[in-house]
Amino acid sequence: MLTYLFSLFLDWQNAVIGLMVFSASFGFIAAVLAICGVCTPPLPKKIYYFHSAGEIFLVCAISAGAALIIYPIYIETDNKIGSHTYGSGYGLGWGGAFFFLTAAFCMSLDELVRESSKAKCCKLCFKPRGDERSESQPV
């Protein structure tokens, strides 16, 4: 039983590699969906492709971020490793996670703008003046 738990402790490297491969492969699928959205003429279909790509990019950012958080935690807690440095690959991983998150934001931007325009705060802050009556006010 103890050797089984010890082997699970050592499998964190495979988990980190799996999360990064998952993130890269699904990021490729999201990029293909985004390209399909650009090449599709009707607007509702474009929005469908863009939102689907945005959701996949968000999942990729979360999985890459989780892998990049797990990696230094286990490196620091492993007593067998005397000294270590983080190379450029670790920084590139964080850059990729940031770009996945930025792509998810950009692909979902129209939905965010639509939801923010429905906010009640904006309607309360910008009340029409007395001389500018709208059709919704009683006469």
Rosetta blueprint (number, residue, H / E / L):
1 M L
2 L H
3 T H
4 Y H
5 L H
6 F H
7 S H
8 L H
9 F H
10 L H
11 D L
12 W H
13 Q H
14 N H
15 A H
16 V H
17 I H
18 G H
19 L H
20 M H
21 V H
22 F H
23 S H
24 A H
25 S H
26 F H
27 G H
28 F H
29 I H
30 A H
31 A H
32 V H
33 L H
34 A H
35 I H
36 C H
37 G H
38 V H
39 C H
40 T L
41 P L
42 P L
43 L H
44 P H
45 K H
46 K H
47 I H
48 Y H
49 Y H
50 F H
51 H H
52 S H
53 A H
54 G H
55 E H
56 I H
57 F H
58 L H
59 V H
60 C H
61 A H
62 I H
63 S H
64 A H
65 G H
66 A H
67 A H
68 L H
69 I H
70 I H
71 Y H
72 P H
73 I H
74 Y H
75 I H
76 E H
77 T H
78 D L
79 N L
80 K L
81 I L
82 G L
83 S L
84 H L
85 T L
86 Y L
87 G L
88 S H
89 G H
90 Y H
91 G H
92 L H
93 G H
94 W H
95 G H
96 G H
97 A H
98 F H
99 F H
100 F H
101 L H
102 T H
103 A H
104 A H
105 F H
106 C H
107 M H
108 S L
109 L H
110 D H
111 E H
112 L H
113 V H
114 R H
115 E H
116 S H
117 S H
118 K L
119 A L
120 K H
121 C H
122 C H
123 K H
124 L H
125 C H
126 F L
127 K L
128 P L
129 R L
130 G L
131 D L
132 E L
133 R L
134 S L
135 E L
136 S L
137 Q L
138 P L
139 V L
